[in-house]
Amino acid sequence: MADSLKQRIELDMKTALLGGDRFRGEVLRGLKAAILNEEIATKNREAGLSDDAIEKVIVREVKKRKEAATLYAQNNRAELAENEDREAAILGEYLPEQLDEAELNKIVVAKVAELDAIGDPKKMGAVIGAVKSAVGNTADGALLAKLVRDAINSDKL
C-alpha cells in the first residue's frame, strides 16, 4: 500500500521546513496537531486515523480558514483574509479533487428522487447523508446543502 495521508503530510512538512518554506511548514504542523487532537479525542492514538478520517479533519480545517477569511474580508482586513486563503489552499491540496457543481447536482437530484423528498424539507438531512455517503469528501458541504435545498424545493425534477 502507498504511504498514508498522515505520512505524506509529515514528509511534506519536513520538506517545507528544511527547504525554508516556513509558512507551508507551519500550516502543515498545525494540520498535524489537528490530526493528533482528533486521534486523542477518538481514542485512536495507537492505531491512528484512516485516510478518510484525516480527510474529514482537513475538510474541517479548510472550512475554519474559509470562514475566518470571510470574516476578515468583511472587516476590511484583506492581509489577514489572504493569509487564511493561502492556508486553505495548502490544506486543500491534501483533499481529493472536488466535484464541480453540475456533477454534484446530478447526484443530488437522483438522491432526492430516490428518497422521494421533493417538497419535503424534513428529508433534507437524509438526502445530504445519502449524497455524502456516495461522494465522500469530494463535495463542499455548503454547496451540497444549497443544492439539496434547491432540489427539494423544486417541482420540476
C-alpha positions as CSV (number, residue, x, y, z in Angstrom):
1,M,0.0,0.0,0.0
2,A,1.2,3.5,-0.7
3,D,2.1,5.9,2.1
4,S,-0.7,7.0,4.2
5,L,-2.0,10.6,4.0
6,K,-0.6,11.3,7.5
7,Q,2.9,10.1,6.4
8,R,2.6,12.3,3.3
9,I,1.7,15.4,5.4
10,E,4.6,14.7,7.8
11,L,7.1,14.3,5.0
12,D,5.8,17.4,3.2
13,M,6.0,19.4,6.5
14,K,9.7,18.3,7.0
15,T,10.5,19.1,3.3
16,A,8.9,22.6,3.6
17,L,10.7,23.4,6.8
18,L,14.1,22.2,5.6
19,G,13.5,23.9,2.3
20,G,12.9,27.3,4.0
21,D,9.2,27.5,3.3
22,R,8.2,28.3,6.9
23,F,4.6,29.3,6.0
24,R,3.8,26.0,4.4
25,G,5.7,24.1,7.1
26,E,3.7,25.9,9.9
27,V,0.4,25.2,8.2
28,L,1.2,21.5,7.9
29,R,2.5,21.5,11.5
30,G,-0.9,22.9,12.6
31,L,-2.7,20.2,10.5
32,K,-0.6,17.5,12.1
33,A,-1.6,18.9,15.5
34,A,-5.3,18.8,14.5
35,I,-4.9,15.2,13.4
36,L,-3.2,14.3,16.7
37,N,-6.1,16.0,18.6
38,E,-8.6,14.0,16.6
39,E,-6.7,10.8,17.3
40,I,-6.7,11.5,21.1
41,A,-10.4,12.6,21.1
42,T,-11.5,9.4,19.3
43,K,-9.1,7.2,21.4
44,N,-7.2,6.2,18.2
45,R,-3.8,7.4,19.2
46,E,-2.1,4.0,18.9
47,A,-3.8,2.9,15.6
48,G,-4.0,6.3,14.1
49,L,-6.8,7.7,11.9
50,S,-7.7,6.3,8.5
51,D,-7.1,8.4,5.4
52,D,-10.8,9.1,5.2
53,A,-10.9,10.3,8.8
54,I,-7.9,12.5,8.2
55,E,-9.7,14.0,5.1
56,K,-12.6,14.9,7.4
57,V,-10.2,16.7,9.7
58,I,-8.7,18.5,6.7
59,V,-12.2,19.5,5.5
60,R,-13.0,20.9,8.9
61,E,-9.7,22.9,9.0
62,V,-10.3,24.3,5.5
63,K,-13.8,25.3,6.5
64,K,-12.4,27.2,9.5
65,R,-9.9,29.0,7.3
66,K,-12.6,30.0,4.8
67,E,-14.9,31.3,7.5
68,A,-12.1,33.3,9.0
69,A,-11.1,34.7,5.6
70,T,-14.7,35.8,5.1
71,L,-14.9,37.5,8.4
72,Y,-11.6,39.2,7.9
73,A,-12.7,40.4,4.4
74,Q,-15.9,41.8,5.9
75,N,-13.9,43.8,8.4
76,N,-11.5,45.2,5.8
77,R,-8.6,43.1,7.0
78,A,-7.5,41.9,3.5
79,E,-4.0,40.9,4.5
80,L,-5.4,38.5,7.2
81,A,-8.0,37.2,4.8
82,E,-5.4,36.5,2.2
83,N,-3.3,34.6,4.8
84,E,-6.3,32.4,5.7
85,D,-7.0,31.8,1.9
86,R,-3.4,30.7,1.4
87,E,-3.6,28.3,4.4
88,A,-6.9,26.8,3.0
89,A,-5.3,26.4,-0.4
90,I,-2.3,24.4,1.1
91,L,-4.7,22.2,3.2
92,G,-6.9,21.7,0.1
93,E,-4.0,20.0,-1.7
94,Y,-4.5,17.0,0.6
95,L,-8.2,16.5,-0.3
96,P,-9.5,14.5,-3.2
97,E,-10.5,16.6,-6.2
98,Q,-13.8,18.3,-5.5
99,L,-16.8,17.6,-7.7
100,D,-18.0,20.5,-9.7
101,E,-21.5,21.9,-9.2
102,A,-23.0,20.2,-12.2
103,E,-21.7,16.8,-11.3
104,L,-22.8,17.2,-7.7
105,N,-26.2,18.5,-8.7
106,K,-26.9,15.3,-10.8
107,I,-26.2,13.1,-7.8
108,V,-28.4,15.4,-5.5
109,V,-31.3,15.3,-8.0
110,A,-31.0,11.4,-8.2
111,K,-31.0,11.1,-4.4
112,V,-33.9,13.5,-3.9
113,A,-35.9,11.4,-6.4
114,E,-34.8,8.1,-4.9
115,L,-35.7,9.2,-1.3
116,D,-39.0,10.8,-2.5
117,A,-38.0,14.1,-0.8
118,I,-39.5,16.6,-3.3
119,G,-41.3,19.2,-1.4
120,D,-40.4,17.7,2.0
121,P,-37.8,19.8,3.8
122,K,-37.8,17.4,6.7
123,K,-35.9,14.9,4.5
124,M,-33.1,17.3,3.8
125,G,-30.8,15.7,6.3
126,A,-31.5,12.2,4.9
127,V,-30.7,13.4,1.4
128,I,-27.5,15.1,2.5
129,G,-26.4,12.0,4.3
130,A,-27.1,9.8,1.3
131,V,-25.2,12.1,-1.0
132,K,-22.2,12.3,1.4
133,S,-22.1,8.5,1.7
134,A,-22.0,8.4,-2.1
135,V,-19.4,11.1,-2.7
136,G,-17.3,11.1,0.5
137,N,-15.1,14.1,0.9
138,T,-15.3,15.2,-2.7
139,A,-18.1,17.7,-2.2
140,D,-18.2,21.0,-0.5
141,G,-20.7,20.9,2.4
142,A,-22.1,24.4,1.9
143,L,-22.6,23.8,-1.8
144,L,-24.2,20.4,-1.1
145,A,-26.7,21.9,1.4
146,K,-27.6,24.6,-1.1
147,L,-28.2,22.1,-4.0
148,V,-30.2,19.8,-1.8
149,R,-32.4,22.7,-0.6
150,D,-32.9,23.8,-4.1
151,A,-33.7,20.3,-5.4
152,I,-36.2,19.6,-2.6
153,N,-38.0,22.9,-3.1
154,S,-38.1,22.4,-6.9
155,D,-41.2,21.0,-8.5
156,K,-39.5,20.2,-11.9
157,L,-37.3,17.2,-11.1
